Amino acid sequence: MQQRCYSSPVTYSGLGTQLRTMLDLMDGDVATVLADLGEPDYRPRFTPIVRALVELGPQPIRSLAAAVGVTHSAASQTVAAMKRQDLVDLVAGTDGRERIVALTAKTRALLPKLEAEWAATEAAAAELDAELPYPLSDLVAEVMTALERRSFRKRIEESAWTAAHPEFARAIGHRS
């Protein structure tokens, strides 16, 4: 097993890269658990969609996107990947443009494994939260709320650095 070391200061990557790396590490480890459970092709990104469909029943993609907190495009791409693996069925909605997503028998048969993985993942996340000086789950919720109040784009536009660099501010269309 390869040892990973992330304790040294990161000098070339920004916050976004660090967050993506953290998510890749977590999702990668969840994927290895799923593979150990005999589901090497099941992706962790499918889980929110499956959980929503279990709870809500068949749903339009737009409703699924809202339920799991992603864009319509992201939900549509995930559903398409799930369809290729026969994890969901798609049927036309009432207006012809809308597609209704439902779990297949294959996915329903997987639910005991998925529920075990969900429970183990939630327990591990709670233990990670307890290990940190501030629970990651609370921090993520607070960040999302702050970004709803004022977008990251707006924060870039209104930053002290942007104010000190008028050519940059003009290039991104910021008006003081």
Secondary structure, 3 states (H helix, E strand, C coil): CCCCCCCCCCCCCCHHHHHHHHHHHHHHHHHHHHHHCCCCCCCHHHHHHHHHHHHHCCEEHHHHHHHHCCCHHHHHHHHHHHHHCCCEEEEECCCCCCEEEEECHHHHHHHHHHHHHHHHHHHHHHHHHHHCCCCHHHHHHHHHHHHHHCCHHHHHHCCHHHHCCHHHHHHCCCCC
